[in-house]
Amino acid sequence: MKKIRAGAFAALAASVALALGACSSGTGSNGDGDGAGNGDGGGDVSVTFLPKNLGNPYFDTSSKGGKAALEEIGGTFNEVGPAEATPDAQVSYINTLTQQGVGAIAISANDPTAICDALNEARDAGVKVVTFDSDTDAECRDLFINQADAEGIAKVQVDLVADQIGGAGDVAILSASANATNQNAWIEDMKTYAASEYPDLTITEVVYGDDDDQTSFDKTAALLQSNPDLKGIISPTTVGIAAAARYLSTSEYKGEVALTGLGTPNQMRDYVEDGTVTAFALWNPEDLGYLTSYAAAALVAGDITGAEGDTFTAGKLGEYTVGADSVVLLGDPYVFDADNIGDFDF
């Protein structure tokens, strides 16, 4: 499941240099594409993105990449989604898109199983289903576009916090929702890796901010007030890390409690520059959305089926190979710090 393109992030800098920052690609109902692939990956290919929730800068950026790819292909891009990151809310959108007969649904799942029945009904109706960012159970989709290997994501975050606290001390995790597939996989890998490599580092607690800014802010405050010995916080969610940094930046804990996780440069720049955050990690969500659209179009066109070993070309990102369990891997996480954060705009 390793992509053939040389260098895990060789294309990241080039694509980010073209980015104009996170912006919404539009919401609401599907457009007028009929959803049918025409054999060459172009033409009337209609792909609708269904993120965990709208108004999230991370998904605004991934949708920007998805839209750019569909414009290159000559297809139709749309985006719909709930205001809050709940699986029940996603189901109604899946059902509507199935009735509309879109070519493909690109979805970041709020729950691995709760949306499966709706997705399989879509597939039975001829709609291709591509998950990205957060997966469903494998039998509920045709492909999963994975932003990075779960173990690699876990490792980089634990390494970052361990480096900042001297490899020892109590660390808490501020996650998104309790049912988020990707978050839970990363957290389990973090615990395993930390126990193996940093025996003096203890992950004491996991709390959930539900990918809501105020909830994440409040959870950060509660963590710090109830854990006086806390040395660090890992927040593997872009909403959570920004909210936690906002709290720390004006608190007595600034410079005393380390914060790392997954964030976007534009969200985190001020907190890196003022010393609240030393370093954090992420992939390029614009590239993730871009790859997702190309993969969806290849499925709709019949160029791939999602079988292990299938290959397809994703525009400027190059050639990719489908791995086990119909997974396509974007690449490794990238670490942002004071030395390089000024070079990125997303």
N, C-alpha and C positions, 0 to 999 in steps of 0.2 A: 504494500500500500504506500510505497514511497514514490513520490512523483519523480519524473525523469529529469525535470528542470534542475540544472546544477545550482547549488547554493540555496539553502532553505529560504533565505529572504533576499535573494539577488534582485528580485523585481520590486521589492517593497519601496525602496527610496524613489525609484522612478515613478511609480504610480502615485505615491503620496505627494510628490512634487507637483502633480497635476491637480491634486485635490483642492477644492475651494472651501473645505470645512464641511461639517455636518449640516445637511439641509434636508427637509422633508421632500420625498419624491411624490407626495400626493396621497390622499386617502379616499375612502368611499367605495363606490361600486366599481365593478369591473368595466373595462372598456369594450370596444366593439370587435376585438379580435375573435375569430371563431374557434380558436384553440386548436385547429388542425395543423399538424406538421406537414410540410410539403416535400419531405425527402432529403432536403439539403441543409436542414437546420435553420432555414431562413423563412421568408415569406410570412405566413399567417401564424407563426408560433406565438402563442399567448401564454405568458407566465405571470401569475399573480403571487406576490410576496405576502405572507401572513406572519408577521413577527409576533413575538410574545406580547408586545403592547406598542401602541403608537406613542409618539412624543418622546421616545427614548433616543438620545443622540447616537448611541451605538447602532441601533437599527436604522436610524436615518442615514447613517454612513454606509451600512451594508446595502441598503436599498439604492443608494446613489450608484454604487458599483453594479448592482443588478440591472438598473435602468441603462447604464452606459453599455453594458454587454448586449442587451436586447436591441439597442439602437445600432450597434455594429452588425448584429445578425440580421436586422431587418424585421424583427418581431415586435410584439406589443407587450409593454410592461405596465403592470398595475400593482397597487398595494392597498390592502385592507387590513383591519385588525381592531382588537378591543382596546379600550382605554386602560384596562387593568390586566395584569398578567395572570389570567385564570384559564384553566383548560375548558371549562364550560363555555366561556365566551368565544373561544376559538372554534368550537364545534359548529355554532350557527353560521360562521363564515365559511367553513368547509362545505357545509350543506348547500349554501347559496352558490358557491363556486362550482360545485358539482352540477347543480341545476343549470348553470350558465354554460357549462361545457367548455371551460378553459382548457388549454393544452396541458398546463402543469401548475401545480401548487407548490410553492417553495415556502416551507413553514419551519419556524423555530418553536419547538414544542414546549408547552407549559407543563406537560405531564407525559410520561412515556407510554402510558396505556389508555388514559381516559379519552383520548381523541382517536384511538385506533379504529373503532367501528366506523366512524365518520370517514376517516381516510380510506379505509378499505372499500367503502361504498363508492367513494370517488374513483378509486382504481378500477372497480368493477364497471364503472361507467366510462372507462377509457381515459381518465385523467391521470397523468403521471404525477407522482408525489416525490418531492425531494425535500428532505429535512436538512437544515443547516444550523450551525451554532449549538442547538440542543436537539438531541435525537429522540425518536420514538423507539418502541420495540422494533426489531429489524423486519418482522413480517408485516409491518404496517406502512412500509414505504419502498420506493424503488432504489433510492440512493440516499446516503448521508454524506454531506459535505462537512467534514470535520476540520475545524480551524487549526487544530494542532493535536498531536497525540496526548491523551489524557495524562500519561505518566510524565511527559515533558512539561506540560502546563503545571502540574503539581510540583515537580522538581524545581522549576525556576522560581516559584513563589516561596517555597521553603528555604531554598538557598539564599534568596534575597533577604528574608527576614532574619535568618540565622547569621548572615554576614553583618547585619546591622545591630544585632543584640549580642554579638560575641559567641553565638552558638549555644547559649544557655538561657533558660528563663521560661516564664509562662507566656503562651501565645493564644489568642482567641481568633476565631474565624467569623467574619460578618458576611454571610452568604445572601443569595437572592431568596427565592421561594423554597420551601421545604421539599417540594416535589420536582424541582428543576433537575432534569437528567444529567446535564453536563456538570452543574455545580456539585451534585452528590458524588459523581464519579471522581471529580478532582479532589474533593475533600477526603474521600477514602484513600486515594493515592497519597495525599499529603500526610495523612496519619501514618501510613505504612512507611513512607520514605523518611519522615522525621524520626520515627522510632528506630529505624535502621542506621541512619547516618548522623543523627544528632540526639544521642541518648539523654543529654541534659536539657533538651528543649521539649517542653510539654504543651501539647495542644489541649487546653483546659475546657474549652467551651465553643459551641457553634450556635450562633444566633442568626435570625433571618430578618432582613429588611424588606423583603418582598419586592425588590427592585423599585422601591418608592423612596424618593429623596428624604422626605421628612421622617418616615419610619426608620430609615437607615441612620439618619442623624441621631434620632432618639435612642436607637439601639447602641450606637457608639457611646453616647453619654452614659447609658446604663451599664455597659461593660466596664467602663473605666471607673465608675463610682462603686461598683460591686466587686471589683478585682484590683485591690490596691497594689498587688505585686505584678500586675500585667506589664510585660516588656514589649509586646508587639501585637499588631493586628494584621491579619491577612484578609483582604476582601476581594474574592475572585469574581467581582461583578463591577461593571463600570459605574453604575449608579451608586453602589455601596461605597466604593473607594473614594469617590468624589465627595459624598456626604460625610464620610468619616474624616477626610482631610479638612473639610470646612469646619467641622467641630474642633478638631485638634488645633487648627491654625490660630484660634483665638482663646485656647484653653491653657491651663497650667501644665498640660501634658505635652505641649509642643516641644520637640527636641528630647523628650524623656521617653515617650512611647513610640516605637517604630511603626510605620504603616506601609504596607506594600500590597500588591495584588494585581488586578487587571484593570487598566484604565486607558482612556484615550489621551493623547498629548494635549489636545486643546482643553480638555477638562482639567488636566492635572498640572499644566504649565506653571500657573501662579504658585501652586503649593510646592512644586519642586524648586522654583526660584526663591521662595521665601524660607526654605529649609524645613518645611513641615514634612515633606516626603523626600527620601533620598533617591529611590529608584523603584520602578514598577515595570510590569511587562504587559504585552498584548501582541496579537497579530494585527494585520491591517484589515479591519472589517470591510473596507471598500473592496479589497481583493476577494474577500470571502463571498460577498454578494455577487461580484463579477463572475467568479468561478461557478457559483450556484446557477446563474442564468445560463451559462454555456453548457453545463451538465444537463439542465432541464431541457434545453433546446435539442441536445443530442439524443435524449430519450424520446422526445416527441417526434423527432425526425426518423427514429429507428436506427440511428447510427450506433447506438449502444443499447443494451438491455439492462445494465446494472450488474452483469455477471462479473465475477472476479477475472481479471485479466483484460477486460474491455479497455480500450484506450480512446481518448478524444483530445482535441486541441482546444484550449481555452484562450483564444486571442493572444494578447500580449503576454499572458502567463505561461504559454507554451503547452506541452503535452502532459497529460495526466493518465495514470493507470488506476482502474478500479481495484480495490483490495478486497480482502476477506470481508464477508457480511455486507458487501456492497457499499464500502466506505471509500471515499476519496479524501486524501489528506492534503490540506493547503500547505502547511509548512510548520516550522518551529516558532516558538514565541520569540519576541524581540524585547530587549531590555532598554528602557528609556531612563535617562538620568540628566543631570544638569549639563553634561558635556554634549549631549546630542538632541535634547528635546526641541531646541530651536530649529532643527532641520526638518521638522514634521508639522503638517497642518491637516489634521483630521480629528 
